[in-house]
Amino acid sequence: MKFLPIIWANLKRRKLRTALTMASVLIAFLLFGYLCAIEEAMNAGINVAGADRLIVRHKASIIQMLPMSHKERIQQIPGVQSVAHATWFGGIYQEPGNLHAQIPVVPEEYFEIYDEFILPEEQMKKWKETKTGAVAGRTTADKFGWKIGDRIPIQATIYEKENGEQMWEFDLVGIYDSDKEGADTTQFFFRHDYFDEAQTFAEGMIGWYLVKVDDPDQADAIAKTIDEQFANSTFETKAETEAAFTRGFAAQIGNITAIMIAIMSAVFFTILLVAGNTIAQSVRERTEEIGVLKSLGFTNPQVLALVLGESCFLSTLAGGIGLGIAFWLISMGDPTGGNLPIFYLPTRDLVTGVICMILLGLLTGIAPAIQATRLKIADALRRAA
């Protein structure tokens, strides 16, 4: 800290150059924050997926449905704790741009497996008493301004009612939250018995099963047993852990992580050159001053620390501001208006950002710092003369 006044004075020497360099580093870390949040959104569910949960879908494709009779057979497999099912409804609220998942479920079964979803007991009780009842995630409820007691019309795109009617109406009896960071609070759940009785498309069929196992270490073995149970049948299954299912779903878009790494590598390489050039020029301009410091008793390690301190101070100050702005903007909400299931900056990425700031400072300052330590006092003072 005793070198901080000297470092600050050196940075103020060329105010415009320092400001432009800091701006470039700031923008780089602002971009880093947003890309990390987008990556987390695109990989929604992978990091919060339960290690003790399996997804069981049709072997051919998730759009192929499974019979409800599979549930009892899955439940009898050793190691299976509980089974629930879900189906993609695919409806539209008011206009096509209002995207959110609508899923018919058995209330108590589904929320027992997804225990990260918090629904007050009185709202769950009301849901089980109301056949047309539905619950919405906090994010979706806030997005559309829904409140408990509202009548929510959803236009079907797949499932018509028996009379050919495409408009389904639900009574909002609850709003669920979650205390787990990254949990999806954009979904809209309604009762499967109401759905199954009213629709004509696939009565007695469901989209996929959700299986909770007793021992997460046995999840893969149980998944294999489930598939063997229905092998060579009309409705063969593909069972896998929830994380594997979510990862495979995200992979259909592409390798998001690889794309983000490629973008950020290009950005940080450019910033490395810009910031490195700034520090190198600053050291060259202060050759005689470094010579004076050495003549006053500054050792080579102290000179090394001084130059590295300058580069690290610049990168951490600008990077910290950039990452702070990114965190603030991201905390204000999804820029797409709620179409991303989750949108936040994970703590691990904040830590990664701080590490990148320090590495950037060290990498940009190491070469000029070594050059400064090798400078001889006589040579430095001769240049001053």
N, C-alpha and C positions, 0 to 999 in steps of 0.2 A: 504493500500500500504506500510505502514511502516514495516510490517512484511515480505514483499516479500524477502529481503535479507536472513532472517532466514529460510524461506521456501525453497528458492533455495539452500541454504547451506545444509539443511537436505536432499534434494533430491539428491544432489551430493555425499552424504556420501557413498552410495552404488550404484555406477554408473551403473553397469551391471544389478542389480535388477531393478533399475528405468527404464533403457532403455528397458528391456524386458517387463515390465509392460506397459510402454507407447506404445510399439509396438503392444501389444495385444489390447489395447484400440483403437489405430489408425486403425488397421485392422477391428475392429468391426464397427467403424463409416464409414470406406470406404465401407464395405459391406452394411451398412445401407443406404448409399447414392445410391448405385447401385440398391438395392432392391426397394427403393422408386421410382426410375426412371422406373424400369421394371414394377412395379405395375401400374404406371401412363400410361405406354404404353399399358399394357394389358387391362386397363379400358379406352382405348382411346375414347374420345368423351363425356364421362359422365360429366366431369367437365366443358366442353365448350358447352354442349348441350343447345340449346335455350329453355327457359321456355315457349316460345310462339310457339313452333314448335311441330307438331305431325307427327308420322310415321303411315301410313295406309298400311297394307299388307294383303295378303290372310289369312283368318282365320286358314286354315289348316297348312300352312307353308310358309315361305318367298320364297321358291323356286317355289311355285305356283304363276302364273301370274294373273294379273287383267286386265280387258278391259279398254281401254282409255275412254270409255263412262262414266265411274265412275266420271271422273274429273268434268264434268258440274254439276252433281248432288251434289257433295261435295261442289263445289263453291257456290251453292245456299243456303247452310245451314247458318243460322244466326250466326254471330260471326266469320265466316271464312274470312280471309283477302285475302289470295292468295293460289293457289295450283300449285304444280309442280310435275313432276314424274321422276323416275330414274329406271334404269335396270342394273343388273349385267351382264357385257359382258364376263368376265372370259377368256381373251386372254393371250397370252404369247409373250413377247418381247425377241427375239433372243434365249433364253434358259429358261427352266422351273424354274430355280432358281430366275429369275428376276420377283419377285412378286410385283404387284401394282394394285390398283383398276382401271379398265377402265369402264366408265359409260356413256351411251348415255343420253343426257338431252336436254331440250329446253333452250338455253343459258341465255336469259334475265330472264326467270321465275326462273330458278334454282339459279342464282346469286342474285336475289332479295330476295329470302328466306334465303340463306346463305350469309348474308351481311358481315360476317367476312372475306370472301374471297375477295381479292383486285385484280382486273384485270383492267389495264389501259383502258380508254375509247376507244382509237384508236384500241387496240387489240380486245375489244369486238365488235367493228364495223367491223373489218376484219373477225372475227369469223362468224358473221351473214351474211357476204357476201360470205363466202367460205363454200360450202356444205361439202367438205371433211375436213374442218378445225377442229382443236382440240386444247385444252389448257391443260397444265400440271402444277402440283404443283411444287414449287421451289425445294423441296427436291428431287423429282423424276427427274426433269430436271438436277439438279446438279449431281445426282447419275450416270445418263447415259451420261452426257455431251451434252444434247440436247440444241439447240439454236433455236430461232425463224427462220422459213424458212426451217427447216429440214423436211424431209419426213420420217415418223415413220411407219414402218411395224409391225403389230400386227397379230399373228397367232391365229385364232379362235379355241376354244375348244368346243364351243356350237353352235354358230351361223354361218352357212355357207352362202355364197352368193348364188344368184339364179343360177349361173352357176356351183355351186359346189366348187367354189374357197374358200379356208380357210384363205388366206392371205388378210387382210384388210390394206390399206395404208391411212395414215392421214397426213395432212399438219399442222405442228405446227405453229399456228398463235399467241399464247399467253402463258405467264407463270404467274400464279397467286401466290400471297403471302398472308400473313395474319399478322395483327398487334395484334392478340389475342393469348396469350400464350396457347399452347396446341392444336391449330387448326391443322387439318390434311392437310398438303401440299404435300401429296404423290399421290394424285389421278390424273386421266387422263380422261378428259371429251371431248366428241365429240357430234356432232349434232344428235338428235334423228330422224329427218326426213330422213337423209342419211341412218341411221341404219335401220329404218323401211322399207324403199323402197328396200334396197339391200338384206336383210335377208329373209329367207324362213321359219324359225322355228316357229315364233309366231307373224305374222303380225297383227298390231292393238292391241297388248298386251304390258303391261309394268310390271316392277317388283314391284314397290311400289310407293305410293304417299307421298308427303311432303306437309304438311298443316301448314300455318302460321295463327294464330288466333289473334283477336284484343286484347283480355284480357287473360293473362296467368292464372289468377285465374279460368277461365271458361274452361281451356284446357281439363280437365277430363270430364266435362259435354258435351263438343262438341265431344270428342272422342266417348262417349256413343251414341250420336245422330247419328254419322256417321255409327256406327255398326248397329244401329236400322234401318237405311235407307236401308241397304242391307241384313238384316236378312231374312233367308229362301229363298235367291236367289241362283243362280248357283255359284255366286262369292261373298260369304260372306267375311266380312273384320274383321280385328283385328286392332283397332286404339288405340294408346297409345302415351304418351309424348315421345319425342326423348330421354330424359334421361332414362326413363323406358325401352325403346327399347334397347338402348345401354347397359344398365346394364344387361338385360336379355341375350343379345348376349354374353357378357363377362362371365356370369355365366355358360355358356355351358362348359367352360374350367374348372371351379371350383370356389370356393370362394377364389379369389386371395388375398383379404385383410386378411382373416383368415390364409391363408398359410404364408403370410409375417409376420404376428404377431407371429405365432408359431415359425418361424425360428429366428426372432429377439429376442423373449423372451428367447429362449435357449441360444443364443449368449450372451445376456446381463447378464443373470444369471451366466454364466461361468465367464464373465469379472468381475462381481461383487465380486465373490469369489477370483479371482486372485488379483484384486486391493485392496480389503479389507484386504487380507493377507499381502500385501506389506505395507500398512499403519500401520497395527497392529504390525508388526515386527519392523517397524521404531520407533514407539512410545515406545515399550518395550526396544529397544536398547538405548533410550534416557531418561530412567527413572530418572537418577541422574541429567541430564541437566534440566529436567522439574522441579525437586526439587529446583535447583539453581535459575531458573527463578521465581519460587514462592517466594523464600526467598528474591529476589531482588524487590518484589512488584507486580509481575504479578498476576492478579486476576483470579479466576476460569473462568469467561466469556472470558478473554483474552486468556487463555490456550486453551479453547474450540474453539475459533475463529482461533487460530494458527494451530491446528490440522486439523480442517475442511477446513481451507484455503489451507493447503498442499494437501489434497485429492482433493479438487475442482480444484486447480491449475493444478494438474497432469491430471485429467480427461478432463478439458476444453482445455488444451494445446494439448494433444495427440488427443482428439476427434476433435478439431478444425482443426488440420493438416489433419487428416483422411477425414473429411467431405470436406475440401478444395480441397484435391487431387481428391476426388470423383466428386466434382462439375467441376473441371478442365477437368477430363477425359470424363465426360458425355457431357460437352459442345463441345468436339471435334467431337462428332457424334455418331450415332447408331453403336454399335459394331457388329451388324449383317449385316452391309453394306446397311442399308436403308430399311430392311424388316419390321421394326416396324414403324407404322404410325406416332408416335411421340416418342421422347426420350429426356427428360429434367428432371431436378430436381426442383420440384415446391417449391416456397417460403415457403409455409406452412410446408413442410417437413424439410426445412432448420431450421425453427424456432423450430419444434419438436425436431430436432437433438440437438440444443443448450440446450433446456430444459432437454433432456435426459442426456447430459453431466453434467449439474448442479446436477440433481438428483443422477446420478452415484457417483459424488463426495461426496454429502451429505450422501448417504447410506453407502458408503465404509468408511467414516470417522467418522460417528456418534458414533459407539461403542468404538473405540480407544479414541475419544475425551472425551467421558464421563468417561472412565477409567482414563484418564490423570487428569481430574478435581477432581476426588476422591482421587488422590494420596496425601498422607500427606508428608510434607516437611521432617520430621524426618525419615520416612521410606525410602524416596528417597535418602537422604544423607547417611543413614546407609548402603544401598546397594553399594553406591559409595566407602564407606570405606572398 
